[in-house]
Amino acid sequence: MPGPTLTDIARAAEVSTATVSHALNGTGRLGESTRRRVREVAAALGYGSRRTPLTRTGTLGLAVTTYAGAAWNYLEVPYFSRLLTAAAATAHAHGYALTVLPAVRGGETLWHTLSVDGMLLLDSPEDDRVLRALRARGIPVVFDGRPTDPHPGDVWVDNDHAATTREVLDHLAAAGARRIALHAGFGSEYYTGAVTRAYEQWCGEHGREPAVIAFDPEDAPGHAFDRVFAARSCDAVHAVYDPGGRQVLAAAARHGLRIPDDLLLVCASEDPAYGGTGAHDGTGSHDGTGSHDGTNAHDGTNAHGVPGPHDVPGPHDGAGPQAVTAPAVTTVSLRPEAIAEAAVTALVALLDPVLPDPSPGGLTVPARLCPRASSRRGSG
């Protein structure tokens, strides 16, 4: 099989063919870092050797690229830690090793030289440099979360965020809520956009005035709620990021609001401390891998993927043990174990010529609402 061309190397290294030629021939006025990076990419693609991009390694890669290049430890976030455990178990069951990449490496040339057979990308943002490099090298990719700009043939695994949002709002309304605020809007990635659109549509259908309160990962005291809580202008909150639940609890305590008597609360989180026990309650267990519903492949567009859909880095992002909450908080589990199993299985199918390719588009894993005291009036 012929080796890579200069055009192949230029595409993977994101430089011109002239730059590739100068780097490989030691000519031209190139910076040493550029020359070294181009040569690393060329070597990884098999230029000048018998190695080709199709050389199998028996290894899958996994990375969270939302903040590629930033030094944040996504393994401390409950959603990611649980997903990674399940992803490793599924990869091993199929005979693959799993390499988990630190977020900080996303800004390096590693992605042009990484030896893996396929990649699982979590929370891929708009204009994802890592994704561009992987596509240029022809490495198969499966996404956790709908990509911002899906290509024909892309495969991703995600929840039905619109349906889940409606379920949460119906649950709060049934518990007596009349003025439900949405705690979201930190970024404009697909998750936040889908949830916000569903919330605003639900409010319009039910004659409610929407109130979107901007999430800030640094706002541990929940000062974003000061105005609405002081005016008693909201009686329920749906928090779409993991730290949001604790921010609501802190603000409610400061304003003398009792949960659930004065304020109902639902938070999207995998943190067992929200359950009031600090123990895993099984809400994200291996209970299925979802099914193709034929509706997710083209259900909207994504904007700027800033924070990930399950958490964002910051001093209050669930890092380290968290104190159990009182009362126990109703949560939405996005079921990371089921998502991991479905995504890795799809990636293996893309790599194995014997297995049928997964259908392009979105594979849906239903989220799960876990009602607890914070959204049940009269439960104290």
C-alpha positions in Angstrom: 0.0 0.0 0.0 1.5 3.4 -0.9 2.5 5.7 1.9 1.1 9.1 2.6 1.5 11.9 0.2 2.7 15.5 1.0 -1.0 16.5 0.7 -2.0 13.9 3.3 0.7 15.1 5.7 -0.2 18.8 5.1 -3.9 18.1 5.9 -3.0 16.2 9.1 -0.5 18.8 10.2 -2.8 21.7 9.2 0.0 23.3 7.1 0.6 23.9 3.4 2.3 21.3 1.2 5.2 23.7 0.8 5.7 23.8 4.5 5.7 20.0 4.6 8.3 19.9 1.8 10.5 22.4 3.6 10.2 20.5 6.9 11.0 17.1 5.4 13.9 18.4 3.3 15.4 20.8 5.9 14.9 23.8 3.7 13.0 27.1 4.0 12.6 29.4 6.9 10.5 27.4 9.3 10.4 27.6 13.1 12.0 24.7 14.8 8.7 23.8 16.5 6.8 23.7 13.1 9.5 21.7 11.5 9.5 19.2 14.3 5.7 18.9 14.4 5.5 18.3 10.6 8.1 15.6 10.9 6.3 13.9 13.8 3.1 13.9 11.8 4.8 12.5 8.8 6.4 9.7 10.9 3.0 8.9 12.5 1.4 8.6 9.1 4.1 6.2 8.0 6.0 8.5 5.6 9.4 6.9 4.7 8.5 3.6 6.4 6.4 0.6 5.9 4.0 1.7 8.6 0.6 3.0 7.3 -2.3 4.7 9.0 -4.1 1.3 8.8 -1.6 -0.4 11.1 -3.7 -1.8 13.9 -2.6 -1.2 17.5 -5.4 -2.9 19.5 -5.9 0.3 21.3 -8.8 2.8 21.5 -8.4 6.4 22.6 -10.8 8.5 24.7 -10.7 12.2 25.3 -12.8 15.1 26.5 -12.1 17.9 24.0 -14.4 20.7 25.3 -11.5 22.4 26.9 -8.7 20.9 24.9 -5.4 22.4 26.1 -6.8 23.4 29.5 -5.4 21.6 32.6 -8.6 20.4 34.2 -9.1 16.9 35.6 -12.4 15.6 34.2 -11.8 12.3 36.0 -13.0 14.1 39.2 -16.4 14.8 37.6 -18.9 12.0 38.5 -20.3 11.8 35.0 -16.9 11.3 33.4 -15.5 9.0 36.0 -18.4 6.7 35.7 -18.4 6.8 31.9 -14.7 6.1 31.7 -15.0 3.0 34.0 -17.7 1.6 31.8 -15.8 2.5 28.6 -12.7 0.7 29.8 -14.7 -2.4 30.7 -16.5 -2.5 27.3 -13.2 -2.0 25.4 -11.6 -4.8 27.4 -14.5 -7.1 26.7 -13.9 -6.5 23.0 -10.2 -7.2 23.3 -9.0 -3.6 23.1 -6.9 -1.5 25.5 -8.2 2.0 26.3 -6.0 5.0 26.4 -7.5 8.0 28.3 -5.9 11.3 27.3 -5.6 14.3 29.7 -7.4 17.4 28.6 -4.3 19.5 28.7 -2.8 17.4 25.8 -5.4 18.7 23.4 -3.3 21.7 22.6 -0.3 19.6 21.6 0.8 17.8 18.5 -0.1 14.5 20.2 -3.3 14.2 18.2 -1.3 14.1 15.0 0.9 11.2 16.1 -1.3 9.2 18.6 -1.3 5.5 17.7 -4.9 4.3 18.2 -7.3 2.4 16.0 -10.3 4.7 16.9 -11.3 7.5 19.2 -14.2 8.2 21.4 -14.6 12.0 21.8 -16.7 13.4 24.6 -18.2 16.9 24.4 -16.5 17.8 21.1 -16.9 21.6 20.7 -17.3 23.7 17.5 -14.1 23.9 15.4 -12.5 21.0 17.4 -8.8 20.9 16.6 -8.5 17.4 17.9 -11.4 16.2 15.7 -9.9 17.9 12.6 -6.6 16.1 13.2 -8.3 12.7 13.7 -10.4 13.2 10.6 -7.4 14.1 8.5 -5.6 11.0 9.6 -8.7 8.9 8.8 -9.1 7.6 12.3 -12.7 6.5 13.0 -14.4 8.5 15.7 -17.6 8.0 17.7 -19.0 10.9 19.8 -20.5 11.1 23.3 -22.9 13.9 22.6 -24.0 15.2 19.2 -21.1 16.8 17.4 -21.6 20.5 16.5 -21.1 19.9 12.8 -21.9 16.3 12.0 -20.4 14.9 8.8 -22.2 12.3 6.7 -21.6 8.9 8.4 -20.8 10.3 11.8 -22.1 8.2 14.7 -22.8 9.6 18.2 -24.6 8.6 21.4 -26.6 11.1 23.3 -29.8 11.6 25.4 -33.0 13.1 24.1 -32.5 16.4 25.9 -35.8 17.9 24.7 -37.8 14.9 26.0 -35.9 14.9 29.3 -36.5 18.6 29.8 -40.2 18.3 29.2 -40.3 15.4 31.7 -38.6 17.5 34.3 -40.9 20.5 33.8 -44.0 18.3 33.8 -42.7 16.8 37.1 -42.2 20.2 38.7 -45.5 21.5 37.5 -47.3 18.4 38.9 -45.7 19.2 42.2 -47.3 22.7 42.2 -44.6 24.8 40.5 -45.9 27.8 38.6 -42.7 29.9 38.0 -39.9 27.5 36.9 -36.5 28.9 36.2 -33.8 27.2 34.1 -30.3 27.4 35.4 -28.2 27.1 32.2 -26.8 29.3 29.5 -23.1 29.2 30.4 -22.3 28.3 26.9 -24.0 27.7 23.6 -23.1 24.1 23.0 -25.7 21.7 21.7 -26.8 20.4 25.2 -27.5 23.8 26.6 -29.2 24.9 23.4 -31.4 21.9 23.2 -32.5 22.1 26.8 -33.1 25.9 26.6 -35.2 25.5 23.4 -37.3 22.8 24.9 -37.8 24.9 28.1 -38.9 28.0 26.2 -41.2 26.0 24.0 -42.8 24.3 27.1 -43.2 27.7 28.8 -45.0 29.0 25.7 -47.3 26.1 25.5 -48.2 26.4 29.2 -48.5 30.2 29.3 -45.4 30.6 31.6 -42.9 33.3 31.4 -39.4 31.8 30.8 -36.6 32.8 33.2 -33.1 31.5 32.2 -30.5 32.2 34.9 -27.0 32.1 33.7 -24.8 29.4 35.3 -21.3 30.4 36.4 -19.0 27.6 37.6 -17.3 30.1 40.0 -20.6 31.1 41.7 -20.6 28.6 44.6 -22.9 30.9 46.8 -25.4 31.1 44.0 -25.5 34.9 43.7 -27.1 34.5 40.3 -30.3 33.7 42.1 -30.3 36.7 44.5 -32.7 38.8 42.5 -35.3 36.2 41.8 -35.1 34.7 45.2 -35.4 38.0 46.9 -38.4 38.9 44.9 -39.9 35.4 45.4 -40.4 35.4 41.6 -39.6 31.7 41.1 -40.8 28.6 42.9 -38.7 25.9 41.1 -35.3 25.6 39.4 -34.1 23.1 36.9 -30.3 23.2 37.0 -28.6 21.6 34.0 -25.0 21.5 35.3 -23.8 19.4 38.2 -22.7 22.2 40.5 -25.9 24.1 39.9 -27.8 22.1 42.5 -25.5 23.2 45.3 -25.5 26.7 44.1 -29.3 26.7 44.4 -29.2 25.2 47.9 -26.7 27.8 49.0 -28.8 30.7 47.6 -32.0 29.3 49.0 -30.5 29.1 52.5 -29.3 32.6 52.3 -32.7 33.9 51.3 -34.6 31.8 53.9 -36.3 29.6 51.3 -37.2 26.1 52.4 -36.8 23.3 50.0 -39.2 21.9 48.9 -41.9 23.9 50.7 -40.9 27.2 49.1 -38.7 26.1 46.3 -38.6 22.9 44.2 -35.3 21.8 42.7 -34.1 19.3 40.1 -30.4 19.0 39.0 -28.8 17.1 36.2 -26.0 15.1 38.0 -24.5 11.8 38.6 -23.1 12.8 42.0 -24.4 10.3 44.6 -24.2 12.9 47.3 -27.3 14.6 45.9 -29.1 11.4 46.8 -28.6 12.1 50.5 -26.5 9.1 51.2 -23.3 9.6 49.3 -23.7 6.0 47.9 -24.2 5.1 44.3 -27.9 4.5 43.8 -27.7 2.6 40.6 -29.4 5.3 38.5 -26.7 5.0 35.8 -26.2 1.2 35.8 -25.8 -1.0 32.7 -29.5 -1.2 31.8 -29.4 -1.0 28.1 -27.6 0.8 25.3 -30.5 2.7 23.8 -31.9 2.3 20.3 -32.0 4.1 17.1 -35.1 6.2 17.0 -34.4 7.8 13.6 -35.0 11.3 14.9 -31.7 12.4 16.4 -29.4 12.6 13.4 -30.9 15.9 12.2 -32.7 17.4 15.2 -31.1 20.8 15.3 -27.8 22.6 15.0 -25.2 23.2 17.6 -23.6 26.5 18.3 -20.4 27.3 20.2 -19.4 24.3 22.3 -17.9 26.0 25.3 -18.7 23.9 28.4 -19.3 20.2 28.3 -22.9 19.0 28.7 -22.3 17.2 32.0 -20.1 19.6 33.9 -17.6 22.4 33.5 -14.2 22.9 35.1 -13.9 25.1 38.1 -13.4 25.0 41.9 -16.9 23.7 42.5 -17.2 21.1 39.8 -17.6 18.1 42.0 -13.8 17.5 42.5 -13.2 15.4 45.5 -15.8 14.1 48.0 -18.9 16.2 48.3 -21.1 16.5 51.5 -24.5 14.8 51.1 -27.2 17.3 50.5 -30.2 18.0 52.8 -32.8 17.5 51.6 -32.0 14.8 49.0 -32.1 16.4 45.6 -34.1 15.1 42.6 -31.6 14.4 39.8 -31.6 13.7 36.1 -29.1 10.9 35.4 -27.8 11.0 31.8 -26.8 7.3 32.3 -23.1 7.5 31.5 -22.5 3.8 31.8 -25.1 3.0 29.1 -23.7 5.8 26.9 -20.2 4.4 27.2 -21.2 0.9 26.4 -23.1 2.0 23.3 -20.4 4.3 22.1 -17.5 1.9 22.5 -19.6 -0.9 20.9 -20.3 1.3 17.9 -16.6 2.3 17.6 -15.6 -1.4 17.7 -18.2 -2.1 14.9 -16.6 0.6 12.8 -13.2 -1.0 13.2 -14.2 -4.7 12.7 -14.8 -5.6 9.1 -16.8 -8.7 10.2 -19.4 -6.6 12.2 -22.0 -4.5 10.5 -21.4 -0.8 10.6 -23.5 1.1 13.1 -26.2 3.2 11.5 -25.1 6.8 11.0 -26.6 9.5 13.2 -27.6 9.5 16.8 -28.1 6.5 19.1 -30.4 7.6 21.9 -29.9 6.5 25.5 -32.9 7.7 27.6 -32.1 9.8 30.6 -33.6 8.9 33.9 -35.5 11.3 36.3 -34.8 10.2 39.9 -37.4 12.0 42.1 -36.4 12.8 45.7 -37.4 15.1 48.5 -36.4 18.4 46.8 -39.2 18.2 44.3 -41.9 16.6 46.5 -43.8 19.1 48.5 -45.0 17.7 51.8 -42.0 15.4 52.1 -40.2 17.8 54.4 
